């Protein structure tokens, strides 16, 4: 039996997770991806650094969809477990589904049930397909609940509870004391400076009279384009004296420089793994309240326990939430609750164990 994971890209935050699975399964665990997109540190010297990583072929973009070349050449044998990226946009996935069925391999569809980017029509097609697939792997337990409620199916549905490398974070994390003068960043945004983040909403809230005493750091620009966009928005709102932007990094030590200096985390748009990451450092969170406009990881958030929510796309409500959380005596309690939730549900070790349990259940 070989486990073969096929994805368009392998982001850097998956590295440790796949390393852990390779340590369990050895040469029987393989990840196939396309090197023509998502090039970066993960791909450099991959043969030596990541013995589980293989190139399957280029991704070819076509209107509204894409094709991953190499799916016909991938060896699929009886008893293999084929884990594919759960997107109906990837037309080549349907070839992998057919080939897996013909070969007698076990297929796993790994994807979202619902996310901020879901469109109702496309999601309905995806859900109809998923209902008839043998095994489904979601990102969170909450997606299992919603899928079961909507489609009356409970068998062979698994979840990972998408998490973080908590061992490394613990080594980098400082204790949370808001009185600590080293926490000179009031509000930290952590993530890509992308449209889904809705940065202008947060900047507009910073102009509210209730938020004039707070400063903000935007940490996560991936390139000069994102850096330039953030600076232009800061200039537009005339907030250069209170808002700074920093380049992103995949290094936990670099990220910790900012998280350890921050009092609260705020993501004004469609939050995903950034929320889990911030919570793992004990940062109380400010996020909007509409789960349909959030990524699956939003389920880790608990209003008034790990942070404060605001009305989606409402700068007045966001300003209220910022003002409220800084006048709240429960910040330390929110910090402790955030760490407890992450360490009990959203770590890479727990993801590894859940993946192994899934494999044991279907092989």
N, C-alpha and C positions, 0 to 999 in steps of 0.2 A: 504493500500500500504506500502510495506517495500522496502527499498533500500538496496541491498546486494552486497557488493564489494568483489570479490574473487581474491586474489593475492597469489603468492608463498611466498613472504616476505613483511613485512611492514617496510621500512627504517625509521630511526629516524626523517628524515626531513619531513616525511608525518604526524607526530604526531599532530602538531598544525593544519594542514589542516583538518584532520579527526575530531579533537576536535571541530573545528568551524562548521563542518557539523552536528556533533552530537548535538551541541547546538541548531541548527535549527530544526532538525528532531527528536531528542530524541531517544526513543527506536526503532523507525522505521528506524534508520540508523545502519547498521551492517557491519563490515569488517571481513572477514574470511581469515585466513592465516595458513601456516604450521609452527609449532614451531620447527621442526627438522632441519631447516636451518635458517640462519640469527638470531641465538639466540644472545641476548644482552640486554642492559638496557630497550629497549622497551617492551620486553617480561616479564621482571621480575615484578611480582605482577600485571599483566595486568588486572585481573578481577576488582581490586580496582581502579587502575590508569586510565584504558582505558575501560570504560563500553561498548564501541562499538566494542571491539576486541574479536574475537572468534577463536578457533582452528578448522579447517576443517579436518585435517588429514595430514599425512606425505607426503612429495614429494619423489617419487621413481625415481631415475635417470636410464634411459635406453639409449643405444647408439643413440646419435643424438636427443634425446627427453626426456620427463619426464611425469610422471603421478602423479596427486595430488589426493591422496585417500580421500574419504569422499564425493565426488561429488554426489554419489547416495543417500546419507543420507541428503543432504542439502534440507530443505523445500523450495519449490518453488510454490507459489500460483498465481492464476490469478490476474493480475494487479501489481504484484511485478516488480521492476526494478532490473535486474541482470547485474552488471558491471563486466566484466571479463578482465583479463590481456591479452592484444592483442599480443599473440605469438602462432604461429602454432607449436612450439616445445612442448607446453603443450597439450598433446593429450586429457587429461581430459576435456579441453575446449569444445571439440566437443560434449561431453556428455551434458555439460551445455547448449550449443546452442540448442541441440535437446530437452532437458527437458524444457527449457524456452519456446520454440515454442509449445510444446504439452500442457503445463500448461496455455498458454495464458499470459505469463509474457513478459515484454519488455526487450530486450537485448541491452546492450551497449558494444561495443568492444573498450577498452581503450588501445591505444598503439601508436607507432611511425608509420608515413608513410614511412620515410626513416631515417636511422641513420648511424653512422660510422661503426657499426657492421653488417649492412645489406649486405647480399650476393644476387647477382642479381637473381639467380634462385629461392632461397627461398622467396625473396621479391616479385617476380612475382606471386608466389603461394598465398602469403599472400594478395596481392592486389586484385587478382581475388576473393578470399573469401570475402574480405572487401566490394567489389562492391555489393555483394548480401546480406549483413547484414543490419538489419533495422536502426541501429544507430551507429555512429562512433564518438569516442572522441579522438582527437589528443592532443599533448602536446603544439603546437603553432599554431598561425594563418597562418603562412607561409606554414605549412603542408596542411591546408585546400586548399590554393591556388594551391599548386602543385598537390594535389589529384584531384581537380576539372579540372585542365588543362589536366591531363593525362587520366582521366576516365569520363569526362563530367557528373559528378554527383555533385549536390550542396545541395540536400535535406538531412536533418537529419545528418549533419556533424557539429560537435562542437569542440571547443578547449578550453584549460584551460589557456594557456600561463604560463607554469610552472614557479613558482616564489618562493619568500623567505618571511620569517617572518619579514617584514619591521619595524613593531612596535618595536620589540626587537632590531633590528639592529640600528635604530635611537637612541635608548638609549645608545648604545655602541659606536657609530660612532663619531670620531673626525672630525673637519673641515679639509679640504685638503689644506695644504700650503706646497709646496715642499721645501720652505726655512726653514721650521720648523726643528730644529735640532733633534727633537724626531723621525723624519722619517729617521732612520739610515739604513733601509733596502732598497736597490735600487730596487731589483727585487724580487717579491714574487710569488712562485708557490703555489697554493692552491688546494689540491685534493689528491686522492689516489695515492700512488707511485706504479702505475700499468703499464703494457706494453702499454696501450692505451695513457698514458701520454707522452711517448717518451722523458723521462728525458735525456737520453744521447745526444739528439740533442741540448738541451739547454746548457748542460755542454760543448759540443764541441764549441758552439757559444761563450761561456764565455772565451775560449782560444784565440779567435780572437783578433788581436791587437787593434781593435776599442772598445773592451769590457773589457780591462785589468783593468780599474779603477772601475769597478762595482762589487758589492757583490750580493749574491743570497741566499735566504732562501727557502727551500723546506718544506712546512708545510702540513702534512696530512698523514704521515705514520700510518697505522692502527694497526700494530703489529710488533713484533721483526723481522719477515721475511722481511717486507717492509723496516724497518729501516736499517737492515743489507744490503739489496740490494742497497739502496741509498748511504750508506757510502762506499760500495765497488766501486760504480761508481764514487763517488767523489775522492776516492783514485786513481782510474785508471787514471783519468784526472789530478791528482795532483792539486786539487783545494781546499784542506782543509783550506787554508788561506782565501778564499773568499766565500766559500759555506758551509752552515750549513743545517742540517735537523732536523725537529721537529715532534713530534708525533701529530697525528690528534686528534680532539675533536668534540663532538656534541654540546658543550657548546659555545654559541655565545660570552660570555665574554672571553673565552680562545682564540677563533678565532680573536676577536677584538684586542687582545694584538699584534698580528702580522700585521693585516691589517692597524691598526692605525700607525704602524711604517714604512709602506711601501710606496714607490713612484709609482711603476707600478706593474701590474699583468701580468704574462706571463704563458701561457699554450701551450707548444710546440706541443702537440698531439691533440687528439680528445676531444675537450672541450664540457662540458655540463653545468649542473647547477652551476658549479664552476665559470663560467663566470658571470652569473647573481649575484652570491654572491659577487664577487669582485667588480662588477659595483655598487652594492648597497652601498658599502663603498666609492664610488667615485674614485676607482683606474682605471686609464687609462689602456687599455688592449693591449697585444701583442698576436695575435693568427694567425694561418695559414689561407689561403684564399680559400681552397677547401671545399665548403659546403657539398659535398658528403662524405667527410672524417671527418665530424663533427657531433655532436649530435644536435637534433633539437633546443636547446637553443642558438645555434650559431647565430640564426636570430636576436638576440638582439644587436649584434655587428654591428657598422657602421664605416667603414674604414675612417680614418682622422677626425672622429667626436667623437667616444668613445675610439679610440685607433688606432693602426697601424697593418696592416696585413703583413705577409711574405709568400713567396712561400713554399708550403707544403714540408716538409722533406728536406729543404735546409738550412744548418747551416750558409752559407754565407749570404743568404737573411735574416735569423733571426738576425744575427749580425748587418746587415744594419738597420733592424727595431729597434733594441735596441739602437744603436747609434743615429738614427734619432729621436726617441721619447725623448731622454734625451737632445737633442739639439733643441727641439721644444719649442716655446714659448706658445703653446696652451695647456699645460698640465692641467692648471686650468679649461680651457674651456671644455676639454675632461672629466674631473672629474665631472663638473656640468652636462654635457650632459648625462653621464652614470647614475647618480642618477635620473635625470629627466625621463629617459626612463624606468628605473626599477620601479619607484614610479607610473608611469602612466600606466604600462602594466603588470608588473611581480611581483605582491604581492599575498600573501595568501588570503587576503580579496577579491581581484579581482577574484582569482581562485574559491573561495567559491561562489561568485555571479554568475560566469559563470556556475558552476556546478548546482546551483539552477535553473538558466534559462534553462539549458538543461532538467532537470527533469520536469519543468513546461511545456516544449514544447512537451514532449513525453508521459507524464502520461495519 
